[in-house]
Amino acid sequence: MLGGALIALVIAEPSRAQAQAPTSRASVSRGEDPSPGLQPPASMEEIAIQSHGSRMNGIVYLAAGAGNHSVVIFFHGYPGNERNLDLAQAVRRAGYQAVYVDYRGMWGSGGTFSFANGLEDANTILAWVRTPEIATKYHFDTRRIAVVGHSFGGWLALMTAAHEPRSVCIAGLAAWNIGLAAQRFGQHPEERTSNRDYFRVTTAPGGPVHAADLLSEMTIHARDYDYFAQAPSFGNRAVLLIGATRDSPDEGVAVHEQMGAALRKAGDTLVTVKQFEDDHPFSNHRLALADLLTSWLNADCARTQ
């Protein structure tokens, strides 16, 4: 528990805030703490969101400065060992409100985790951000939303984008293509074994995540869960794709380049594809990753909103 933090429990419905105050972008360098003179000061609040009858835990990093702020929603990976909260802190320093939530069945949130449930949770989080009373309370500018996902969270971001307005910017960092991974099982049985073993290592009998169910789900929905197929539905929106050279075939540099090519072929002129010589969590480039993300938010993303 964080002393003094307010917990907001809301059943999210897909409504939008009707009135918008002017957006406030605190004039803070990405590498500096906000000025003590900015009011209100930066802060953090705990949140709880109801998703299909279960509570999801999360936090909001609130930027310093008055007025409404653009919103960046962070989707973590499976199981979410790298939460990318350093990136959330970085975008807050740049004047954005940052939202982080643990999906059902993850890290103390209620319910059961599955890939399908994750998609539902992503939609619930977006709806929660747009709920008028929530937008007012946390000073969200709901006209200016970006979704940043890493690994499984990158898959969520890319799978969710097609149903979102084109003003919603999407960033996929080492975005796992679950559908592609399952499609490779036939010719690469060792990859199926690797996924099965990882699911077993990261779950416990009787827990809210079931290893056999996850492997079965991705196999059954191999075509449906392939985010390449979503490219024609993106429209012309700001998209940032970042791959790591020392990553697996279903989330490495090649899949990000392929997704970028598919988006451009479908008419998206606002696609940026980058890569780092690094591992899956970008362990050696955290500062460079934060700088690239905030620069993209302030440039390509901001110009479309």
Secondary structure as GFF3:
##gff-version 3
##sequence-region A 1 305
A	DSSP	beta_strand	8	11	.	.	.	ID=ss1
A	DSSP	beta_strand	43	51	.	.	.	ID=ss2
A	DSSP	beta_strand	54	62	.	.	.	ID=ss3
A	DSSP	beta_strand	69	75	.	.	.	ID=ss4
A	DSSP	alpha_helix	85	93	.	.	.	ID=ss5
A	DSSP	beta_strand	97	101	.	.	.	ID=ss6
A	DSSP	alpha_helix	115	130	.	.	.	ID=ss7
A	DSSP	alpha_helix	132	138	.	.	.	ID=ss8
A	DSSP	beta_strand	140	150	.	.	.	ID=ss9
A	DSSP	alpha_helix	152	161	.	.	.	ID=ss10
A	DSSP	beta_strand	169	173	.	.	.	ID=ss11
A	DSSP	alpha_helix	178	183	.	.	.	ID=ss12
A	DSSP	alpha_helix	189	201	.	.	.	ID=ss13
A	DSSP	alpha_helix	211	220	.	.	.	ID=ss14
A	DSSP	three_ten_helix	227	233	.	.	.	ID=ss15
A	DSSP	beta_strand	239	244	.	.	.	ID=ss16
A	DSSP	alpha_helix	253	265	.	.	.	ID=ss17
A	DSSP	beta_strand	271	276	.	.	.	ID=ss18
A	DSSP	alpha_helix	286	296	.	.	.	ID=ss19
A	DSSP	pi_helix	297	301	.	.	.	ID=ss20
A	DSSP	alpha_helix	302	303	.	.	.	ID=ss21
###
